[in-house]
Amino acid sequence: MKTRFSSEGGLQASNQTLVSCKAGQRIQINSMYMCNPHSSTIAIEVYHVPDGADPGLGHALYDTTLAIGGTTTTDAVIYMNPGDRIVAIAATADHVIITIYAEVTDTRRE
């Protein structure tokens, strides 16, 4: 099933889970869009965190700065297994918006 995940209201200044792959699921992320409509540059970090792990450099997908009004996109495919999470954090809360487009498969029906 095609699904959209979003940092509704803006990304937080502490680790925020945007996508969580539940038991009996597989998730394939097909694209990720990040934008900064705020009036200052904002640093962001995005992680693909495996089950049982914590966000950290070894799991970083992005460690970047978005310019004023800046956007970035990726069409890199990311595969998630049960327990995996996509976690993000912004240097300034409530301004960066991340939207993730994915396909969620219920493995209990395969």
C-alpha positions as CSV (number, residue, x, y, z in Angstrom):
1,M,0.0,0.0,0.0
2,K,1.4,3.4,-1.0
3,T,1.8,5.7,2.1
4,R,2.9,9.2,2.9
5,F,4.7,10.0,6.2
6,S,5.3,13.6,7.2
7,S,6.8,15.7,10.0
8,E,3.4,17.5,10.4
9,G,3.9,20.9,12.0
10,G,7.7,20.9,11.4
11,L,10.6,18.7,12.5
12,Q,11.5,18.8,16.2
13,A,14.8,19.8,17.9
14,S,15.0,16.3,19.5
15,N,15.0,12.9,17.8
16,Q,11.6,12.5,16.1
17,T,10.6,9.1,14.6
18,L,9.0,9.8,11.2
19,V,8.6,6.1,10.1
20,S,8.5,3.0,12.2
21,C,8.4,-0.4,10.6
22,K,6.1,-2.6,12.7
23,A,6.2,-6.4,13.2
24,G,4.7,-8.1,10.1
25,Q,5.7,-5.2,7.8
26,R,8.3,-4.3,5.2
27,I,8.6,-0.7,4.1
28,Q,10.3,0.5,0.9
29,I,10.9,4.2,1.0
30,N,10.9,5.5,-2.6
31,S,11.5,9.3,-2.1
32,M,12.1,11.9,0.6
33,Y,11.5,15.6,0.3
34,M,12.9,18.1,2.8
35,C,12.1,21.9,2.8
36,N,12.9,24.8,4.9
37,P,10.3,27.6,4.6
38,H,11.9,29.4,7.6
39,S,13.8,32.7,7.4
40,S,17.1,31.2,8.5
41,T,19.4,28.3,7.5
42,I,18.7,25.1,9.5
43,A,20.9,22.0,10.1
44,I,19.1,18.7,9.9
45,E,20.1,15.0,10.5
46,V,18.1,12.0,9.2
47,Y,18.9,8.4,10.3
48,H,17.9,4.9,9.2
49,V,18.0,3.2,12.6
50,P,18.0,-0.6,12.7
51,D,15.9,-2.5,15.3
52,G,17.5,-2.2,18.7
53,A,20.0,0.6,17.7
54,D,20.1,4.3,18.5
55,P,20.5,7.2,16.0
56,G,24.1,7.9,15.3
57,L,26.7,8.6,12.6
58,G,26.8,5.0,11.6
59,H,23.1,5.2,10.6
60,A,23.1,8.7,9.0
61,L,21.3,9.2,5.7
62,Y,21.7,13.0,5.8
63,D,23.7,15.4,7.9
64,T,23.1,18.6,6.0
65,T,22.0,22.3,6.2
66,L,19.0,23.6,4.4
67,A,19.3,27.2,3.2
68,I,16.5,29.8,3.6
69,G,13.7,28.5,1.5
70,G,15.8,25.6,0.5
71,T,14.7,22.1,-0.5
72,T,16.4,18.8,-1.2
73,T,15.0,15.5,-2.5
74,T,16.2,12.0,-2.9
75,D,14.8,9.1,-4.9
76,A,17.2,6.7,-3.2
77,V,15.4,3.5,-2.3
78,I,15.6,2.6,1.4
79,Y,14.4,-0.8,2.6
80,M,13.1,-1.2,6.2
81,N,12.6,-4.3,8.2
82,P,10.5,-4.8,11.4
83,G,11.8,-2.6,14.2
84,D,13.7,-0.2,11.9
85,R,12.9,3.5,12.1
86,I,13.6,6.7,10.2
87,V,14.5,9.3,12.8
88,A,15.2,13.0,12.2
89,I,16.3,16.1,14.2
90,A,16.5,19.8,13.3
91,A,18.7,22.5,14.9
92,T,15.6,24.7,15.1
93,A,12.2,23.1,15.9
94,D,9.0,23.5,14.0
95,H,10.3,24.8,10.7
96,V,11.8,22.0,8.5
97,I,9.2,19.8,6.8
98,I,10.1,16.2,5.7
99,T,7.7,14.2,3.6
100,I,8.4,10.5,2.8
101,Y,6.7,8.4,0.2
102,A,6.8,4.7,0.7
103,E,5.2,1.3,0.0
104,V,4.2,-0.7,3.1
105,T,3.8,-4.4,2.7
106,D,2.0,-6.6,5.2
107,T,4.2,-9.7,5.3
108,R,1.6,-11.7,7.1
109,R,-0.4,-11.8,3.8
110,E,2.4,-12.9,1.6
